[in-house]
């Protein structure tokens, strides 16, 4: 992820840490007579259309938290007398890819059950839908883009080909509808609170950060003290070597072992308030500001200063240029949600009325009541939280789960755990202690993605940019839903058309400087869980009013819907040079943690320590190979 860059919530008032407000076991595992496994699934709503709090939504995490935090789970289970060739825990990209790989290898008649705790499939690759006078509008609910698909493994490339994903078409489709609403000259905006409201400075900040362009005009327009402006201008211009007292070897060691924030403070002389204006994008990629990532990692995502390293500059430029060569990001209009939708259409064709493929996947409607039908060889069961996976004496795998209050049990000849690594020790307590400790090592990075359906795009188009960095605001980047016609989608064409604004946030943790990255992620996760939808809604309204108000925007009349996607367990943990050692090959926690355990294998991006689609697919391939070789 960072290596090569590129209506009301039920949880109001929940206190996490000092007192956990979870449902009692009676409520969680009540075996209610009203909740029968044969309940007509047509009573379910259509999850992508739901607004309010999504992602880790009400009902998706309470059972897992009861197990992980207090050890509570049902004491007895109703055996459904269902046995499958493969039971997969988790219906995200890893789980769905594993189902497809297994089906391809073992035949169309292979019986597979996927269990997922959410009310929708896709894991983090979710989509948000909005309807405006009969027109479909799409937003990104989680996983955003295909990153450098040219570099995918042959297995991952093979899956994309199997799904009919045309990468060339995605490249060609990206500009459709884009020019009429936003700037095409590479400009973005940096917006900071000032004494009389937000000051938004439009410039090509990417090139300015590298010392090119009208640096002085842009910096002088920022609402920061003159003395700080002068320091920034000198820093951006690159006329000074801030590591001139170090040898080349010492300089290289410095950029790998010292935080970017400390560099800006100790070497450049900026105060922390000024330094933080560069942290918006790094927060999205790392979940933290410059005090918690290395100088080298900051440079790799375009932070300023590379031009001010003296004799080290050319070496770093060569390294980073090599890493970034051929880098690209490709988008579906709903982010990566189209990938699991294509997978589900392959696995359970009856879920769509007509054939769903790459050319129409964005507009295809899915009938969720067809996901879990006994006549299908592959079944996908939502709202089902697994609480136990164990290998039996007769070499089968027993899987216990809770679905809508019912404690249920199914059997499988094999199982693949395509879920969160930290939950696996609770699901499989029989694993070796060393493996369980390794599974617990990583902490996922928490994220909050919001999509806002606007009456029109007039106010936003007047900004003349597609992206606004807001490092001092709750949502650090404000942009648009992808303007692409991939999958048959028709994005807005005119500023008078309705539009979707995409806002990205990470929880702001008050760090002391002594915490590890994993500790900061854990604290951030608690903040995400304890923040109500009402709070997020107010933050969104206040921030958009500050940004767009000068262009005629009125949040009370121009906002038609808000969807907040809460991901306390977001990106997979990627090792940091500041906090993690360099393990020998095969001895890193993710490698030890993913070891096969009899008829149970592990497939998720955690097991690759890499938060990208190809990692999810590669792990699925590995797990299927383990169970079928």
C-alpha positions in Angstrom: 0.0 0.0 0.0 2.6 2.6 1.0 5.7 1.0 -0.6 5.1 2.2 -4.1 2.3 4.7 -3.8 0.5 5.8 -5.5 -29.7 7.1 9.5 -28.4 7.2 13.0 -25.9 4.9 14.3 -26.8 2.6 17.2 -23.4 3.2 18.7 -24.1 6.7 20.1 -22.4 7.0 23.5 -20.6 3.6 23.4 -17.5 3.8 25.6 -14.7 1.6 24.5 -11.7 0.8 26.7 -13.0 1.8 30.1 -16.4 0.1 29.7 -17.6 -2.0 26.8 -21.2 -1.7 26.0 -21.9 -5.0 24.2 -25.1 -7.1 24.0 -25.4 -9.8 26.6 -25.0 -13.4 25.6 -28.7 -13.8 26.0 -29.4 -11.2 23.3 -26.5 -12.3 21.1 -27.2 -16.0 21.1 -30.9 -16.0 22.1 -32.1 -18.6 19.7 -35.2 -16.5 19.1 -38.2 -18.4 17.7 -38.7 -15.4 15.4 -35.3 -16.1 13.8 -35.5 -19.3 11.9 -32.8 -20.4 9.5 -35.5 -20.9 6.8 -36.6 -17.3 7.1 -37.4 -15.9 3.6 -34.3 -14.0 2.6 -36.4 -11.7 0.4 -37.2 -9.8 3.6 -33.6 -8.6 3.5 -33.0 -5.1 2.1 -30.5 -4.2 -0.7 -27.4 -3.3 1.3 -25.6 -1.1 -1.3 -28.5 1.4 -1.1 -28.4 1.9 2.6 -27.3 5.3 4.0 -26.1 6.2 7.5 -23.4 4.1 9.1 -22.1 1.3 6.9 -18.9 -0.7 6.8 -18.7 -2.1 10.3 -22.4 -1.7 10.7 -24.7 -2.6 13.6 -25.0 -6.3 13.8 -21.7 -7.1 12.1 -19.3 -7.0 15.0 -21.1 -7.5 18.4 -20.7 -11.3 18.4 -17.1 -11.2 17.4 -16.3 -8.6 20.1 -18.1 -10.7 22.7 -15.8 -13.6 21.8 -12.6 -11.6 21.4 -13.0 -9.2 24.4 -14.8 -11.3 27.0 -14.6 -14.9 25.7 -18.4 -15.2 25.3 -19.9 -17.5 22.7 -22.8 -19.9 22.6 -22.6 -23.1 24.6 -24.6 -25.2 22.2 -25.4 -25.1 18.5 -28.1 -26.4 16.2 -26.5 -28.8 13.6 -27.9 -27.9 10.2 -26.8 -31.3 8.8 -25.1 -29.4 6.0 -21.7 -30.6 4.8 -19.5 -28.9 2.2 -16.3 -29.7 0.4 -15.0 -26.3 1.5 -16.3 -23.8 4.1 -14.8 -20.3 3.7 -14.9 -17.8 6.6 -15.2 -14.4 5.0 -16.7 -13.3 1.7 -14.3 -10.5 0.8 -12.0 -10.6 -2.2 -9.8 -13.3 -0.6 -12.7 -15.5 0.3 -14.5 -15.2 -3.0 -11.3 -15.6 -5.0 -10.6 -18.8 -2.9 -14.0 -20.1 -3.8 -13.4 -19.4 -7.5 -9.9 -21.0 -7.5 -11.3 -24.1 -5.7 -14.2 -24.4 -8.1 -11.9 -24.2 -11.1 -9.6 -26.8 -9.7 -12.2 -29.3 -8.2 -15.0 -28.8 -10.7 -18.4 -27.0 -11.0 -20.0 -29.5 -8.6 -17.8 -28.6 -5.7 -19.9 -27.7 -2.8 -18.7 -24.5 -1.1 -20.2 -22.3 1.7 -19.0 -18.8 2.4 -19.9 -17.2 5.7 -19.6 -13.5 6.3 -20.5 -11.4 9.3 -21.7 -8.4 7.3 -25.0 -7.8 5.5 -23.2 -7.5 2.2 -20.4 -9.4 0.5 -17.0 -7.9 -0.6 -15.3 -7.4 2.7 -13.7 -3.9 2.5 -14.6 -3.8 -1.2 -18.0 -2.3 -0.8 -20.0 0.1 -2.8 -22.5 2.9 -2.0 -25.4 3.5 -4.3 -27.6 6.5 -4.5 -30.7 7.2 -6.7 -31.4 10.6 -8.2 -34.6 10.9 -10.3 -34.1 7.4 -11.6 -30.4 7.9 -12.2 -27.8 5.6 -10.5 -24.9 7.3 -8.7 -22.0 5.3 -7.2 -19.5 5.9 -4.5 -16.6 4.0 -3.0 -17.4 2.3 0.3 -14.0 0.7 1.0 -11.2 -0.6 -1.2 -10.4 2.0 -3.8 -8.4 1.0 -6.8 -6.4 -1.6 -8.7 -2.8 -0.6 -8.0 -0.1 -1.5 -10.6 -2.0 -4.5 -12.1 0.8 -5.0 -14.6 2.9 -6.2 -11.6 0.4 -8.8 -10.4 1.3 -12.4 -10.1 0.3 -14.7 -12.9 -2.4 -16.1 -10.6 -3.8 -12.7 -9.8 -3.7 -11.7 -13.5 -5.3 -14.9 -14.4 -8.2 -14.2 -12.1 -8.7 -10.7 -13.6 -8.8 -12.3 -17.0 -11.2 -15.0 -15.8 -13.5 -12.2 -14.6 -13.2 -10.5 -18.0 -11.6 -7.3 -16.5 -10.2 -5.3 -19.4 -7.4 -3.1 -18.0 -7.0 -1.3 -21.3 -10.7 -0.4 -21.3 -10.4 0.9 -17.7 -7.6 3.2 -18.8 -9.5 4.5 -21.7 -12.7 5.0 -19.7 -11.2 7.1 -16.9 -11.5 10.5 -18.5 -15.1 10.2 -19.5 -17.1 13.1 -18.0 -14.1 14.4 -16.1 -13.1 17.5 -18.1 -16.5 19.2 -17.6 -16.3 19.2 -13.9 -12.7 19.4 -12.8 -9.3 20.7 -13.6 -7.1 18.7 -16.0 -3.9 20.7 -15.4 -2.7 18.7 -12.5 -3.9 21.2 -9.9 -5.2 20.3 -6.5 -6.0 22.4 -3.5 -4.7 22.8 0.0 -7.3 24.1 2.4 -6.4 25.4 5.9 -8.6 27.1 8.5 -7.8 30.8 8.7 -9.0 33.7 11.0 -11.9 34.4 8.6 -12.8 30.9 7.5 -10.9 28.3 5.3 -8.3 29.5 2.9 -8.1 27.3 -0.1 -5.0 27.6 -2.3 -5.1 26.0 -5.7 -1.8 24.9 -7.3 0.0 21.9 -8.7 1.1 20.8 -5.2 2.6 17.6 -6.5 5.2 19.5 -8.5 5.6 22.3 -5.9 6.5 19.6 -3.4 9.4 18.6 -5.6 10.6 22.2 -6.0 9.0 23.1 -9.3 6.6 25.9 -10.1 5.6 29.2 -8.4 6.5 28.2 -4.9 6.5 31.6 -3.3 3.0 32.6 -4.5 1.5 29.4 -3.2 3.2 29.4 0.1 2.6 33.1 0.7 -1.2 32.5 0.2 -1.3 30.0 3.1 -2.7 31.3 6.5 0.5 30.6 8.5 3.0 32.9 10.1 5.4 34.8 7.8 8.4 33.2 9.5 7.1 29.8 8.7 6.3 30.8 5.2 9.9 31.8 4.7 11.2 28.5 6.0 8.9 26.6 3.7 10.0 28.6 0.6 13.6 27.9 1.4 12.8 24.2 2.0 10.8 23.8 -1.2 13.3 25.6 -3.4 16.0 23.0 -2.6 18.9 25.4 -2.3 20.0 24.1 1.1 21.3 20.7 2.2 19.6 19.9 5.5 21.8 16.9 6.1 25.1 18.6 5.3 26.8 17.5 8.5 26.3 13.8 7.6 28.2 11.6 5.2 26.3 9.9 2.4 26.1 6.6 4.3 24.9 8.5 7.5 22.4 10.5 5.4 20.9 7.3 3.9 20.6 5.7 7.4 19.0 8.9 8.7 16.2 9.0 6.1 15.3 5.4 6.9 15.5 5.6 10.7 14.2 9.1 11.6 10.6 10.2 11.4 9.6 12.8 8.8 8.1 15.0 11.5 11.4 15.0 13.5 13.2 15.9 10.3 10.9 18.9 9.7 11.3 20.0 13.3 14.9 19.3 14.0 16.5 20.0 10.6 14.1 22.4 8.8 13.0 24.2 11.9 9.3 24.1 11.3 6.8 24.1 14.1 4.5 21.2 14.4 1.5 23.2 13.2 3.2 24.0 10.0 4.6 20.5 9.5 1.2 19.0 9.7 0.0 20.7 6.5 1.9 17.9 4.6 0.3 15.0 6.4 -3.1 14.6 4.7 -2.0 12.1 2.1 0.3 10.2 4.4 -2.5 9.8 6.9 -4.5 8.1 4.2 -1.7 5.6 3.4 -0.3 5.1 6.8 -3.0 6.2 9.2 -0.7 8.5 11.0 1.1 11.8 10.4 4.8 12.5 9.8 5.9 11.9 13.4 5.3 8.2 12.8 6.7 7.4 9.4 10.2 7.6 8.2 11.6 10.4 6.0 12.1 7.8 3.2 8.5 6.6 3.4 7.3 10.2 3.3 9.4 10.9 0.2 8.0 7.8 -1.5 4.5 9.3 -1.4 5.5 12.7 -2.7 6.1 14.7 0.5 8.4 17.7 0.0 12.1 17.7 0.9 13.7 15.3 -1.5 15.2 18.2 -3.3 16.8 19.4 -0.1 19.0 16.3 0.7 22.2 17.6 -0.9 24.4 14.7 -2.1 21.7 12.2 -1.2 19.1 13.7 -3.5 20.2 12.0 -6.7 20.5 8.6 -5.0 17.0 8.8 -3.5 15.6 10.0 -6.8 17.0 6.9 -8.6 15.6 4.6 -5.9 12.2 6.2 -5.9 12.0 6.5 -9.7 12.8 2.8 -10.0 10.1 2.0 -7.5 7.5 4.2 -9.2 8.3 3.2 -12.8 5.2 2.0 -14.5 3.0 2.9 -11.5 -0.7 3.3 -12.2 -4.0 3.2 -10.4 -7.2 2.0 -12.2 -10.7 2.6 -11.0 -14.1 1.1 -11.2 -16.9 3.7 -10.5 -17.5 1.9 -7.2 -13.9 1.3 -6.3 -12.9 -2.3 -6.1 -16.5 -3.4 -5.3 -16.9 -4.5 -8.9 -14.3 -7.3 -8.3 -16.3 -9.2 -5.7 -19.5 -8.5 -7.7 -17.9 -10.1 -10.8 -16.8 -13.0 -8.6 -20.2 -13.6 -7.1 -21.8 -13.4 -10.6 -19.4 -16.2 -11.6 -19.9 -18.3 -8.6 -23.7 -17.9 -8.3 -25.0 -16.8 -11.7 -28.6 -16.8 -10.5 -27.9 -13.7 -8.4 -28.3 -11.5 -11.5 -31.3 -11.3 -13.7 -29.2 -11.0 -16.9 -25.6 -12.0 -17.5 -23.3 -9.7 -15.5 -19.9 -9.1 -16.9 -17.2 -6.5 -17.1 -19.2 -4.4 -19.7 -22.3 -4.0 -17.4 -21.2 -4.9 -13.9 -21.6 -1.3 -12.6 -25.3 -1.2 -13.5 -26.2 -4.9 -12.8 -28.7 -5.4 -10.0 -28.0 -8.3 -7.6 -30.8 -10.3 -6.1 -29.5 -11.1 -2.6 -32.1 -13.7 -1.8 -30.4 -15.9 -4.4 -27.1 -15.9 -2.6 -28.0 -18.8 -0.2 -30.1 -21.4 -2.0 -29.8 -25.1 -1.3 -30.1 -26.0 -5.0 -26.8 -24.1 -5.7 -23.4 -25.8 -5.3 -22.0 -22.5 -4.0 -23.8 -20.7 -1.2 -23.0 -17.3 0.4 -24.5 -16.7 3.8 -24.5 -13.2 5.1 -25.0 -11.9 8.7 -23.2 -15.0 9.9 -20.4 -14.5 12.4 -18.1 -17.5 12.8 -17.1 -18.2 16.4 -15.4 -21.6 16.2 -13.4 -23.7 13.6 -12.0 -27.0 14.6 -10.7 -30.1 13.0 -12.5 -33.3 14.1 -11.1 -36.7 14.7 -12.4 -38.0 11.4 -10.5 -35.2 9.5 -13.4 -32.9 8.9 -13.8 -29.3 9.9 -16.6 -28.2 12.2 -17.7 -24.6 11.8 -19.8 -22.8 14.4 -21.4 -19.5 13.7 -24.2 -17.1 14.9 -26.8 -15.9 12.4 -29.4 -13.4 13.6 -29.3 -14.8 17.1 -29.2 -18.5 16.1 -26.2 -20.6 17.1 -25.6 -22.9 14.2 -23.1 -25.5 13.0 -22.0 -26.8 9.6 -19.4 -29.3 8.5 -16.7 -29.1 5.8 -14.1 -31.4 4.5 -11.8 -28.4 4.5 -11.9 -24.7 5.6 -10.2 -21.5 4.6 -10.2 -18.6 7.0 -10.4 -15.5 4.8 -11.0 -13.2 7.7 -9.1 -10.9 10.1 -5.9 -12.4 11.4 -6.5 -11.2 15.0 -9.7 -13.1 15.2 -8.2 -16.4 14.1 -6.7 -17.4 17.5 -10.2 -17.0 19.0 -11.8 -19.1 16.3 -9.1 -21.8 16.4 -7.6 -22.0 20.0 -6.0 -25.3 19.1 -3.4 -23.5 16.9 0.2 -23.5 18.2 1.0 -20.7 20.6 3.7 -19.3 18.3 1.3 -19.1 15.4 -1.4 -17.5 17.5 1.1 -14.9 18.8 2.1 -14.2 15.2 -1.5 -13.8 14.1 -2.0 -11.3 16.9 1.0 -9.2 15.9 -0.5 -6.9 13.3 -3.1 -4.2 13.9 -5.2 -3.2 11.0 -5.2 0.5 10.1 -8.6 2.2 10.9 -10.3 4.2 8.2 -13.6 6.2 7.6 -14.8 6.7 4.1 -17.8 8.9 3.4 -19.9 9.5 0.3 -22.2 12.5 0.0 -24.9 12.7 -2.6 -25.3 16.3 -3.7 -28.1 17.9 -5.6 -25.6 19.1 -8.2 -21.9 19.7 -8.7 -22.0 23.4 -9.4 -20.3 24.6 -6.2 -17.7 21.9 -6.4 -16.9 22.5 -10.1 -16.2 26.2 -9.2 -13.2 25.0 -7.2 -11.7 23.9 -10.5 -9.9 20.9 -8.9 -10.7 17.3 -8.3 -9.0 17.0 -4.9 -8.7 19.2 -1.8 -6.3 18.3 1.0 -7.6 19.3 4.3 -4.9 18.3 6.9 -6.5 20.3 9.8 -10.1 18.9 9.2 -11.7 15.6 10.3 -11.8 14.4 6.7 -8.3 15.0 5.4 -9.0 14.5 1.6 -12.1 15.6 -0.2 -12.5 14.5 -3.8 -15.0 13.0 -6.2 -16.3 9.5 -6.9 -14.3 8.1 -9.9 -15.3 9.6 -13.2 -15.2 6.4 -15.3 -17.7 4.7 -17.6 -16.3 1.2 -16.8 -19.0 -1.4 -16.3 -21.6 0.6 -18.2 -21.8 3.4 -15.7 -22.6 6.9 -16.8 -20.9 9.4 -14.5 -22.0 13.1 -14.2 -21.3 15.0 -17.4 -22.2 18.6 -16.4 -21.8 20.6 -13.3 -25.6 20.8 -13.0 -25.8 17.0 -12.8 -26.1 15.4 -9.4 -22.8 14.2 -8.0 -21.1 12.2 -5.2 -18.4 13.7 -3.1 -15.9 11.2 -1.6 -14.3 12.2 1.7 -11.6 10.2 3.5 -10.7 10.3 7.2 -8.5 8.5 9.7 -9.0 8.9 13.4 -6.9 11.6 15.1 -5.0 10.0 18.0 -3.4 12.3 20.5 0.0 10.6 20.5 2.8 11.1 23.1 5.5 10.0 20.6 6.2 6.9 22.6 3.5 4.7 21.0 4.3 2.1 18.3 2.4 2.2 15.0 0.3 -0.8 16.2 -0.6 0.9 19.4 -1.7 4.0 17.5 -3.9 1.9 15.2 -5.5 0.2 18.2 -6.3 3.5 19.8 -7.6 4.8 16.5 -9.9 1.9 16.2 -11.5 2.6 19.6 -12.1 6.2 18.4 -13.8 5.0 15.3 -16.1 2.6 17.2 -17.1 5.3 19.7 -17.8 8.0 17.2 -21.5 8.3 16.3 -23.0 8.8 12.9 -24.4 12.1 14.2 -20.9 13.3 14.9 -19.6 12.2 11.5 -22.5 13.9 9.8 -21.9 17.2 11.6 -18.2 17.0 10.7 -19.1 16.4 7.0 -21.6 19.2 6.9 -19.3 21.7 8.6 -16.4 20.9 6.4 -18.2 21.0 3.1 -19.8 24.3 4.1 -16.4 25.8 4.9 -15.0 24.5 1.5 -17.9 25.1 -0.8 -19.9 27.8 1.0 -18.0 30.6 -0.8 -19.2 29.1 -4.1 -22.9 29.1 -3.2 -23.2 25.7 -1.4 -25.8 25.3 1.3 -25.5 22.0 3.2 -29.1 22.1 4.4 -30.5 22.0 0.9 -27.7 20.7 -1.3 -27.0 17.4 0.5 -29.4 14.7 -0.3 -27.8 11.7 1.5 -24.8 10.8 3.5 -23.2 7.3 3.8 -20.4 6.8 6.3 -18.3 3.6 5.8 -16.6 2.8 9.2 -13.7 0.5 8.9 -12.1 0.1 12.4 -10.2 -2.9 10.9 -9.1 -1.3 7.6 -5.9 -1.7 5.7 -3.7 -4.8 6.5 -0.7 -3.9 8.6 2.5 -3.2 6.6 5.8 -3.3 8.4 7.4 0.0 9.2 11.2 0.7 9.3 10.6 2.9 12.5 8.8 0.2 14.5 9.4 -3.3 13.1 12.6 -5.3 12.7 13.7 -6.8 9.4 12.9 -10.5 9.8 14.6 -13.2 8.0 12.6 -14.7 5.1 10.0 -17.1 6.5 10.2 -15.7 10.0 8.1 -12.6 9.8 4.8 -12.7 11.9 2.6 -12.8 8.8 4.5 -15.8 7.4 4.4 -17.8 10.7 0.8 -16.8 11.2 -0.4 -18.1 7.8 0.9 -21.7 8.2 -1.5 -24.4 7.2 -3.1 -26.3 10.1 -4.3 -29.6 8.8 -7.5 -29.1 6.8 -7.5 -25.4 7.7 -5.7 -22.7 5.7 -5.5 -18.9 6.0 -6.1 -16.5 3.2 -6.3 -12.7 3.6 -4.2 -9.6 2.9 -3.0 -9.8 6.5 -1.2 -13.0 5.6 0.7 -11.1 2.9 1.3 -8.0 5.0 0.2 -6.0 2.0 -3.0 -4.1 1.8 -3.9 -4.5 -1.9 -6.2 -6.5 -4.1 -3.4 -8.7 -5.5 -2.4 -9.7 -2.0 -5.9 -10.8 -1.3 -6.0 -12.9 -4.5 -2.5 -14.3 -4.0 -3.3 -15.5 -0.5 -6.4 -17.2 -1.8 -4.4 -19.0 -4.4 -1.9 -20.2 -1.8 -4.6 -21.4 0.6 -6.4 -23.4 -2.1 -3.2 -25.0 -3.3 -2.5 -26.0 0.3 -5.8 -27.7 0.6 -5.9 -29.4 -2.8 -2.3 -30.4 -3.5 
